[in-house]
């Protein structure tokens, strides 16, 4: 029976999802034993000796954890797989449990761009690889979309609260704010409530991790990017199992990709000045997965079809109502292609698409490749 020593934060939603995937693999292919140690041991180099002592005493076959030191000599004496969950940087000595941090930033920027925002903000932790790279991906996509970015990076949000308050007041309204994780997004919504800054009217707030507790503590509830952490934990189990069977500990990376955006009240607003267009857009976003017709959509507002279409094109950059409906469905179709194993026909039904034979042609026109090719490309990332 294999023994896995864990130096993870049991209070973290991310870590709990990771362990869920790892335990799922263990139950299917093990069983394995897990031994939890305080994640605080990973913050001080001198504690590395304690990790070694406990690993030897418990006869650990692998270590999975988060720590600040990256000394190859320290753990090489154990000659077992060691997997580091990225924090300050990626390890050059151990295996990495990492993520597509830049891709997560791109996803956030595109989400806000679809809501017609022109001003964007990013709030994160400085000198931390996942926060820095999320900013990099977010900023590059904002620039590509012609938006303006305002960013604030801090070492300790609570110690620098006054600075954060001043920065939030200085932001143009309306602004789309992407936070490096749910904890920092919650910090923003708490300040905004105290300072009288309306969410999402003045600042729309999006986090990362989809930590159910943090997202619902927030008022209003937080929208967040769901990460495929459980799948990453399962994949970690697969690779460790191969190493156990081969009796050879090689270095590897497990990359956790972004999944879908779970939308809650903190972003349920489009940066649209025309109330009739806002009503049409909101209806499409809320009902894209249903069978809806353009007649239903146009009946929502007390205007002629022609007047509604003209106002819609003016507000939405020339896109027609029908095109927006198709684009919305294709966007969700693409997300489900990359984050689920459902068949394309099942995904089409989930997105309200009934004209299945034309999906590939429509999808290729928007994304530049066929759905099957898109799915393969995303799986390789």
N, C-alpha and C positions, 0 to 999 in steps of 0.2 A: 504493500500500500504506500503510495507516494505521499510525501509531506510537503506542504507549501507554507512557507512563512510569509506573513503579510504585515507590511508597515503602511497601512492605509488609514484614512480618516473615516471611521464608521458613521460620522454625522453628515458626511458629504453625500448628496444625492448622486453625484457622478461616481463616487467610489462604490456606493451600494449597487448601482446598475452594473458596474464592472464586475463586482463579485457575483452578482446574480448570473451573469453570463458564464463566468468561470466555474461556478458551482453547478450550473446546468450541464456543462461539458463533463465535469467530474462525475455527476450522477449517471450520465449516459455511458461513460467510458472508464470510470474509475473502479471503485471509489477512491477519493483522495482525502487526506486529513488536512485541515487548515488550522494554523496557529496564529492568532492575532497578537501583534505587539503594538505599543504606542507609536503612532506616526511621528510623535515628537522626537523620537530617537534619530530620525533622519535629518534633523536640523543642525546637528553639531558633529563635526568630524570625530571628536573624541568618542562619540557614542558608537562609531563603527566597530570598535573592539567589542562592545557589548552585543552588537548584532552577530558578530562572528562567534562569540562564546555561546549565545543562545542557539544559533544555527547548528553548531557542533553538538551541543547538549541534546537538542531535540532531533538531531539527525535529519535536518531539512534537505530535501531534494531540489528545492528552488526557492528563490526569494523574489517577491513582487512588492514594490514599495515606492515611496517618494522620499528623496533625501536631497540635501544641498551639496553634499560632497561627491566628487567624481574621481576617486582615487582607485586606479586599477589594481594597485598592489594590495589594497586593503581587503578586497574580497576574492582575489584570485586564489588565495590559499584554500578556499573552500572547494573550488573546481566544480561548481554547480551553476545552473542558469540563474542569472540575476537580471531582473527586468525593472527598469526605472520609469516611473510615471513622470513625464516632463513637468517641470515647473520653471526654474530660472532659465534652463537651456536644455538642449538635447545632449544626451551623454555620448561621449566618444569612446567610452570604455565598456559600457554595459549595453544590453538590449534596451530598446525604447518602446514604451507605450505612448504614442504620440497622436497627433491629429492633423487634419487638413485645416489648419487655423486660418490660412489666407482664404481658402474656399468658403469658410464660414462667414468671413467678412464680406466677400463678394455676394453671397446669398442675402445677407442683411441689406446691402446697398441696393440690390435689385428689387427686393421686397418694397423698400421705401420709394424707389423710383417709379414703380407701378402705381404708387399712391400719389404721384405727381409732386413729390417734395423737391424743392430747390436748395434748401439749406439742410445740412447734415451735421451731426455732432457725434463724437466718440469719447467715451469715458472709460479709462482703464488703468491697470497697474503698470508702472514703469519697470523696465529691466526683467520682465517675465516673458518667456518666449511665446506662450499662447496668446497673451494680451497684445504684445508688440506685433505679432504677425496678423492677428485679426484686424488691427488698425491698418496695417499695410494693405491687406486685401480690400478692406472697406474703402480706404482712401483712394486706391487705384481705380476702383469701380465708380466711386463718386466722381472722380475727375473725368473718367470715360463718359459718364452720363451728363457731364456739364454742370454738376452741382458744386456747391461751396461747402468746404469742410471746416469745422471747428473742433479741436480735440483738446482733451485735458488728461494727462497721465500723472498719477500720484503714487507715492510709496505706501501711504497709509491713509485711507479715505477718512477715517474717524479723526485722526490727528490733524488733518487738513480740511476739516469740514467748512470752515469759513471761506477758504479758497474755492471750494466746490460750490458753495452757495452763491458767491459773487459771480462765478463763471456761468452758472445756470441762469441767473438774472440777466447776464450780458448777451445771451444767445438770442438771435432773431426769432420771432414767432411768426408762423409755425415752423418748428424744426423737428427733424427726425433723429432721435438719439439712440445709438447702438451702444450698449454697455458690454464690457468684456465677459461678464457672466451674470447670473441671476442675482447674486449677492450685491454686486455693484449697481445693477438695475434697481433693486429694491431700495438701496441707499438713496438713489435719485428720486424715486417716487415718494419716499418718506420726507425728504427735504422739500419737494414740490408741494406736498400737502401742507406742511408747516409754513411755507413761504407764500402760499396762495397762488402758485403757478399751476394752471389747469392742465390736466392730462386726460385725453390726448390733444385737447384743443390748442394749447400753447406748445407742449412738448410731447411727442409720441415716443414711447420708450419700449425698446426691445432688448431682451437679455439672451443668455445662452445657458443651456443645460436642461431647461424645462423641469426644474426642481419643483415638484407639485406644491410642497409646503411653502417655499419662498414665493412662488408665483401667486399663491392665494392669500398670503399674509399681506401682500401689497394691496393698496387701495388707490386706483382700481387694479384688478388682477393683471398680472404681467403677461404679455406675449413673450414667447421665448422660442429659440431654435432648439429643437430636439436633436441630440447627438446619438449616433448609433453605438452607444457605449456597451450595451449588453452584447451586441454582436462582436464588438471588439474583445470583450472578456471571453467569449466562446472561442474566438479565433486564437487568443492567447493560450487557452487550454489546449487547442489542437497542436500548436507549435511546441509547447512544453512537452506534450505527450510524445511527439516525434523525437525530441531530444532525449527523453527518458529511455525510449526504446533503442535509440542508436548509441546511447551512452556517450554523447558528444555535445558539449555546450557551445554552440555558435551564437554569434550576435545576430539580432534580427530587429525589425521594426513592425509593430502592429499599429496601423493608422486608423483612427476613429474618424469617420466621415460625418458630415452634417446630414441630418435627415430633413424632415419637414418643419415648417414654422407653425407652431401652435398659437393661433391668434386668440387673444383675450382683449379686454376693454382698453388696455394701455395703448393700443395702436388702431383701434376701430374708428379710424377717421381718415379720409382722404384730403389732401391739400387742394381742395376744389372750391372755388369761390361761388360757383353757380349752384344754388340749392337743388334745382331740378336735376342737374347732371350728377350731383352727389347722390341723390336718391336712386337714380338709375344704376350708377356704379355700385353702390352698396347692395342693391338688390341682386345684381349679377354675381357679386362676390359671395353673397350668402346662399345663392341658389344655383350656382353653376352646375352642381351635381344632379340637378333635377331636370326633367323635361320642361323647358320653358321656351316660349316662342317670342319673337320680336314684337308681336301684337300685345302680348302680356306686358312686355317691358315698356312699350310706348304708352300703354294705358295707365301707367303709374303717375303721370304728370298731366296737368290740365293745359297741354299745348298740342298743336297739330304735330303730326309725325315729322313733317318737314322742318318745323321750327325746333323741335327737340333734337333732330339730327344735326342741324346747323350749330346749335349751342353746344352739343356734345363734341363735335369736331373742333370747334374753337377752343374748348377747355382741355381736350385730350390730345392735342397735337395732330389733328387731322384724322385720327382713328374713328371709324364709324361704330355705331352701337353693336352691329353684328360682328365686326372685326374684334371688338373688345371682348365679346362673349366667347368667341373662338380662341382668342389669345389666352383668356383666363382658363379655359378648359385645357388647352395645350400646356400651359404652365404647370398645372396640377398633374396632368398626365406625365410630364417629364419628371416631376418630383417623385411620383410613385414608381416610375420606371427605375430610377436610380436607388430607391430606398426600400423596395419590396421585391418579392419573388413572384408576385401575381402575374398571370398571363396578361397579354396586351388586351385581350377582349374583356377580361375582368376589370382591368384598370379603366378601359374606355367606359364601361358601365358605371364605374365609381365616379367618373367625371362628367356624367350626363351626355356622353357621346353616343348617338344611335346610328350614325352613318359610318359604321366601322370600316368598310372598304376604302374610304377616302382618308383614313387617319394618316397613313404613311406619307401620302402626297402633301397633306396639310402640315404635318409635323416637319417634313424636310424643308418646306418653304420657310418655316420659322426658325428651325434650329440647324439647317444646313446638312442634315444627315437623316437616315432612316431611324425609326425607333429602336430597332435591334442593335444597330451600330452605336447609337447613343448609350444604350444600356451597357454594352461591352466596354465602351470608353470609360464610363463612370465607374464600373467595377474594377478597372485597372488602376484607377487613381488611388 
